[in-house]
Amino acid sequence: MFEFMLTEGQKALALETAEFVRTQVPRQLVLDMDAEKVTYPREYIDSLARANLLGLRFPREYGGRGLAWADEVAALEEISTLGTSLACLYSLPSIVGEAINIFGSDEQKRRYLKPTLAGKLCTAEALTEPRGGSDFFGATTVARREGDYYILNGQKRFVVGAEGADYFLVYAKTREDGPPHQSISAFLVDRGPGVETPHVYGLMGTRGGGAGRVVFRDVKVPAENLVGKEHGAAEIFYQMMIPERLTSAAGSLGLARAALEIAARYSTRRKAFGQKIKDFEAVSFKVADSITQLDAARALVYAAARGVDAGISGSQARRLVSEAKKFATETCWNVVNAAMQVMGGIGYTNVYPIERMLRDTRLIMIWTGTNEIMDLIIQHEYYKQLAGERRAPQRDWEEDAVNAHLTEEKVYE
């Protein structure tokens, strides 16, 4: 970790979280989740709550610590050394809590946010539908207003935590006659009559987090469980890009770091042709590339976190957190692959955890928006910025060419 980038408080938090990871998360839990003997580790959520590590950014009155994004990134890097399932479950209170804390009523914060941070309630975000995830505004789940209730029908899938959640943040279409961006609403939906989780997915990796399908059949949702404005969930969705993508980015750092350290230590012990394999450039240069990529990813993730803490929002925030998510998750994939290559055949077995890490890592380039969607957002926001007003006069670089005056050669159509 770049300790010089952290405040003393953030260093202390990282050490506190690392100690939690070392002493409070049983090895057997990690193994049993990967073997799908545990489908939702409720006791893990309880232990995080007892350590006051959930929802670090939220106000103390609701059980948080009133910290910043940079603090949460420091903690999440340590948590994510455990793998993507436990990191994701750690992040869900932060993700769903973002919507409640910013857009929710005082009563919603009291009824949902506070007990979530205390570990008394578990939560999940229900966004992706069987028809697709990236086309958010094409949602087919419907909520129809009837008096003091909305009647919710539809289904969501790939919901991490579906198996164990006590309530869900659900996006649903609330009118048929409006533009898609003005027709979606967000609700807090309790597990109860009409809420079913009929299928928990068999996953390649990231197992044990209770990822499943959630079906809503004529579910009565009290009107007071509407988050924000009716038909106004676009604003919530755009805000949610920040916690979803920053947690994915930060979570990539710890997993990559753990894989790299395992492989680097192995290279100092394993011998071939009479010398330690770290002395072969084919090995040591892979380590060097991995270190460089990981340091670059960490710098970008912390820059994004500090940017959000400093108050950037809208287009600028969406671009920066999308860059962080894309670069950090792809870096993690590259680093874990390099770690397996350094270790050779033994890295492909379950004698070491690299093979599990590789399976875990594949998903993070897909969830919270595929990296192709990140590309779409990054270039869109950049071109929008390019077309906008410049903040200060600057040099016209196009003129720095010998024949810049030949306007007849500058043909655009």
Secondary structure, DSSP 8 states (H G I E B T S, - for coil): --GGGS-HHHHHHHHHHHHHHHHHS-HHHHHHHHTTS-S--HHHHHHHHHTT-SSTTS-GGGT-----HHHHHHHHHHHGGG-HHHHHHHHHHHHHHHHHHHHS-HHHIIIIIHHHHTTSS-EEEE--BTTBSS-GGG---EEEEETTEEEEEEEEEEETTTTT-SEEEEEEE--SSS-GGGSEEEEEEES-TTEEEEEE---SSS-SS--EEEEEEEEEEEGGGEESSTTBHHHHHHHHHHHHHHHHHHHHHHHHHHHHHHHHHHHHH-EETTEEGGGSHHHHHHHHHHHHHHHHHHHHHHHHHHHHHTT--HHHHHHHHHHHHHHHHHHHHHHHHHHHHHHGGGGGSTTSTHHHHHHHHHHHTTTTS-HHHHHHHHHHHHHHHHHS--SS----GGG-STTTT-GGG----
